[in-house]
């Protein structure tokens, strides 16, 4: 789909430039944490859960001499730093950590972390992508007055207009994963095949192990009728304007991105399986060890935030084993074809 006139572009082209081009949102010094809070920022319990998953991968692979942890969409390295801080010494001695990010390496990051713009190839271990796929740019389709899906074009100030009818690969993806046939005028869909391809490339870098993508998600049975494209700036949801001033994001069709053998479960279920459950400490502990009770109560509150079905717990986890050894490391809440 070609760009339009008067500075209009497809949302995919505009988002690519606004997020990752010179001066783009994700190249700004404050990083994502300056604008929104993810599970990584909510509590060190999240990094601890990733360490537990890393331990399971390590055991499944037979404790190899070198195990990789690849943090895709690493922001300013918060997750990989948290993993290293909580990693058991025996595993830490064999661990090779990578942070995959287009922005410059932040000052003060643990020197063990290799900062790179692409995942390492041919490795064994855990690849973890927390809120990465929602920022892989994609195009948007909207049905016109006759019900025909058309590409949505956007001007630099965020104003939209309809372009040409959706055809080819875009139309094929919509027909399979987000059908607009029979939808009323104004219905919207986000065309997710760039994310499917990005995920497939990331998974292919593993020779064996486990790949996990975590994001706000939806599935074929419940696609949002008007899409999810939006913006975030300084902790607030804002109108998406592709000028580099805000994040531009859309929820992810994780069922479409899944490769054979993948499964999707909620963050709530995934973290419960990894030992993060939010259970309040016994009141008896308050009498015997008040300081320990206060610490345990704080951890329970953080765990509750991470697993709340009305908040972070509603995130989807796409879990993709690479090789039979890493199958079954998390409960198969919903296995995909």
Helices and strands as residue ranges (DSSP letters): E 9-10, H 11-20, G 25-27, G 32-34, H 39-42, H 44-60, E 67-72, H 78-86, H 89-92, E 95-100, E 114-116, E 123-130, G 133-135, E 139-143, E 149-154, E 160-165, H 168-177, E 188-191, H 193-204, E 206-215, G 220-222, E 230-233, E 236-238, E 247-249, H 254-257, E 263-266, H 267-273, H 283-288, H 290-307, G 312-314, E 316-322, G 324-326
